[in-house]
């Protein structure tokens, strides 16, 4: 693996981590909204 490949891999891993965090936060938001709507 070249340095360029390693750099690309690191960038993709960082982006993947960021996207997973965004997805988890969105899922929590949806869950909280469903709870709020269900109580009305």
Buried (B, 14 or more C-beta within 10 A) or exposed (E): EEEEEEEEEEEEEEEEEEEEEEEEEEEEEEEEEEEEEEEE
